[in-house]
Amino acid sequence: MTSWVGRTAAEIAAAVREKQATPREVVAEHLARIERLDGRVGAFRVVRAEAALAEADEVAARPDLAELPLAGVPVAVKDNLAVRGESLRVGSAATPDTPAGEDHVTVTRLRAAGAVVVGLTNVPELCVFGTTEGVHGTARNPWDTTRTAGGSSGGSAAAVAAGLVPLALGNDGMGSLRIPAANCGLVTIKPGTGVVPAGIGDGDWFGISENGPLATTVEDARLMLSVLAGHESPAPEAASPETPETYRIAVSLRSPIAGVAISKPYASAAREAAALLMKAGHQVRRADPPYPMSLGVTALTHWTAGTSVDAQGLDAGLLTRRTRVHAAVGRRFVGRARTGGDRERLRTRLEPFFAEYDVLLTPALARRSPRSVPWHERGWLRNVLANTNYSPLTPPWNLTGWPAMAVPFGTLPSGAPTAVQLVGRPGSEAALLALAEQVERLRPWRRTAPLD
């Protein structure tokens, strides 16, 4: 009997379209793995076992089965995006336990493409922090379960890295896709503004938060991005070129946030990736973007202000202390964040750099993820410092609204993955994916953690 666990989404969809497998077989295998392993990983808040099997049968009966890009592919959805019939808790005791009446538009698009939603994944409360734990569960890194999976799409990343699903849906407001992807050895892309519908929380954190895929291969990330962006099949411009273009690549090991150091494993990953791409024929130079000294303040004001808006209308007594403080700090910055002036000034400052270079290559993180402990029970400042010290490299690209990827590259001494970040100007999603695919071909990574 062929096992579909561990296969890519592209392989599964092709097999289902060609009647080599049924959606029910594929989904049932993944549900069995979830039941067996998720107690160690903590990826899911809700597993939709019966509903998923029924929906798999509905996919099998569709007259357009042979045309579905994600035919029968099990997917997980981050618990801040509505799934019809399931409550939307966003990691909090303060949110209502009432079923959503309809799917979020991204979930609608995944279902239309033939995907089957097997569950909703754990997040930190209101998706604020870069570690995932709280009243609904704790998501651990499948490569090292003593460490957090990251956040805020931590449960989604853990689900894919553990082989519980081949694809998961998450979103990224300050790095919430790229942080857990880098921790868990996955590929992700935070698309640029307007590529994928957002609709996250109450205003998408002033337009800096974007929905995107978590996958084990560049091919799968491209496929899911295409579906989320509303293409019936992978867009021609997103297709992998037989001969990749030559790009002008800047390599920077500098933290955008002043005072944060990059640890040796992550700096080494970026250097080695740069050497690999130079050898492949790209023009690679060391060059630091002109980050303003005020970037840390700009990031903090938007981060806290977004939480302040999302917390409105919730019972503050049911929020954890760190979330209450975060929202209270942000209340004074909401007006400033809404104007968009700080973000526009940042874009204006960085545009000349991206006129000189096509792609920026950086470490994805500054250091390994924090230990998997009850961070939601700890103080606000301790959480903010822990987040900033390990993930200072992701926020600028939410503030600009430009596309950015995390790509696995290298390992920590523990054997857990390290990763690099690729950043491009607006509209460069296809170029970033092509470059990431070249990295994948030249330096393949192990796709899932060795949990068995």
Buried (B, 14 or more C-beta within 10 A) or exposed (E): EEEBBBBBBBBBBBBBBEEEBBBBBBBBBBBEBBEEBBEEBBBBBBBBBEBBBEBBBEBBEBEEBEEBBBBBBBBBBBBBBBBBEBBBBBBBBBBEEEEBEEBBBBBBBBBBBBBBBBBBBBBBBBBBBBBBBBEBBBBBBBBBBEBBBBBBBBBBBBBBBBBBBBBBBBBBBBBBBBBBBBBBBBBBBBBBBEBBBBBBBEBBBBBBBBBBBBBBBBBBBBBBBBBBBBBEEBBEEBBBEEEBEEBBBBBBBBBBBEEBEBBEBBBBBBBBBBEBBBEBEBEBEEBBBEBBEEBBEBBBBBBBBBBBBBBEEBEEEBBBEBBBBBBBBBBEBBEBBEEBEBBEBBBEBBEEBBEEBBBBBBBBBBBBBBEBBEBBEBEBEEBBEBBBBBBBBBBBBBBBBBBBBBBBBBBBEEEBBBBBBBBBBBEBBBBBBBBBBBBBEEBEBEBBBEBE
